[in-house]
Amino acid sequence: RYLGPRTQDRGGRIDILLTDTSTGAQVAIENKLFAADQENQLRRYQASLPQAQLVYLTLNGREPTGFATGKETTCEGRVIRRLSYAEDIIRWQEDCRSQAAATPLVRETITQYINLIRQLTNQSTNTNMSTQIAEIVLRDKASLIAYFELKQAESAIHSKITDTLRKQCDEIAA
C-alpha cells in the first residue's frame, strides 16, 4: 500500500495493510523475507499510519534493526509486534488446514504452503531426518553441549553472515 512520497519521517510502501471496515482498525505488515531494512522504514510507516498495529514479519521472528526503527523495538513509543513464518504462520496455517479438511484442494494447497515455509525456515519436513538428528545430539554429553552452544550462537552466526554479505554487496555496487 502506497503511503505517500518517501521522506525521512513519512511515506513509502507497506507490504500489507489490513483494515476492518466496520471499526477502522488497521494492521500494517512489513514482510521481511530476504530484503534488508530501509532507513527509518518502520518509523515512517508508524507516522503514516498512526492508528495501525505494526507487525514485523520475518522468517524467524528477528527484531527489526535500529536502522529501520530509528530506535530499538519501538516507533514513537509504540511497540512493533514481531511474528515469524517459522512459528506463527506455520501454526496459523496448520489451524487453517484442519478447518479445510473437507475441502481437499484447499487443504493440499495449505499443506504445500506449510512445506514451503518449512524449507525457507530450515525446518525439516522429514520426520526420519529429525529423529536421526535428535539421536545424534543425545548420543553423548559432548554432542548435547555442542548442540546448545550452536543454538546460542545462531543469532551471532546469522549477523556475521548478513554483515559479510552486505559488505560484499557494497563492494560490488561501488
N, C-alpha and C positions, 0 to 999 in steps of 0.2 A: 504494500500500500504506500503510495506516494504521500509524504508528509510535508511537502513544500521544499523550496530550494534549500540545499545543504549549506549551513553556515557553521560556525564554531559551536553555537549553542542550540540550534534547532534544525529540523528538517531531515531529509534523506528518505530512505525506503525501508520500512519494516517488512520483514518476510511475511508474517501472517497477522491479520487483525480480525479478531472475533468480536462482534457486537451483538448484545442482546437487545433486540428491537423494542421489547416491552419496557425494559428498565434503563437502557442506555449504557449498562455496564460493559466494559471492554477488557479484553485480554490481548496484549500485544506480544507476539512470539518472535524472538530473534533466533533463527535456526542456524546454528553453527556446526557444520559438519567438517569441512576441510578448509574453510576460509579463515583468514586472520581477522582479529578485531580491528575495527577502524577507530581512529582517534575520536574520543568523546561520543562514540556511537550510541551507547545506551543512555547517556545523559541527554543527548539530543532527542531521542525517542521519548524519554520521560517528559521533557519540556514540551514536546509537540503533542503528547497525549497525556495530559496531567491527571486524568481520572482512571487511566488504564493500569491494570496489573501487568507489569513487565515480566516476561518469562524468558530466561536464557536457556535454550535447549541445545545440549551438546551430546556427543556420543556417550560420554562417560560422566556427565554432570560436573565438569570442571567449572571453577569460578571464572567469571569474566576478569579480564586484566584491568588494572588501574588505567591503562591507556584507553580502554573502551568506556570506563565509567567516570574517569576524572577523579575517582576516589576508590575505596576498597570494594565493598559489595552493596553500596547504596548509591542512589542518584537523588540528590535534593532531599536526603533524609528518608527516602522510600526504599524499602528492601526489594531487591531483584530476586525473583524466585528462580531457582535453578532446577532443571529437570534433565533427565538423561534418557537416551534411547535404550541404553543397556538395562536399566531397571524400570523406569516409569512407563515408557512407551511400550516395552515388551509386556509388562504386567497389564496395561490397559488393553493391548491387542489380544492377549490371552483371554481376558474377560469378554471382549467382543466376539472372539471365536466361539466361546462356549454358548453365547447367546445366538450365534448364527448356525448352530448345529443342524437345524432343519433346512438350511439353505446351502447346499453343498458348494456351489460356485463361490459364494461369499466366504464361506468357511475356509476353502482351499486357497483363495486369494489372500486372506489374512494369514494363513499358515506360511505362504511364500514370503509375505512381508516380514513376519517374525524371523524366518530363516535368514533373510537379507540383513536385518538388523543384527542378528547374532554374528553373521560374517563380518559386518562392519565394526562391531564392538569386540571382535576376537573372542567370542563365546562359542565354545564347541557345540555343534549341533549333533555330534556323535557321542552318545552316552557311553559307548565302549571306550572311546578315547579318554573321556573324562574319568572313567573308573580306573583306567591304567595310570593316568597321571596321579590320581589320588593315592593309588597303591605305591607308586614310586616315592611320592612325597612322604608317605607314612612308613616307609620301609625302615628308616633308622633316624636317630636323633639329629644327625648332621644334615640329612635331607630336609627334615622338617624346619630346622633352623634356617637353612638356605632359602627355603620357600618363604618364610616370614620376612627375612631380610630383603629378598627380591620384591615382595609385596609392598614393604615400606618404602622401597626406593622407586617404585613405579612412577610417582609424580615427578621426582627429580630426573629420572631417565627420560620421561616424556618431555620435560622442559629442556633438557640438554639437546635432544633430537630436534625439537622445534627451533631452538636458538641456532643450531648448526644449519638447519635448512633455511632459516631466514637470512643468515649471513651469506650463504651460498647464492640465494636468490638476489640479494642486494648486489653481490659481486657480478652476477650475470647481467643484471639490469644496468649496471654502471657503465 
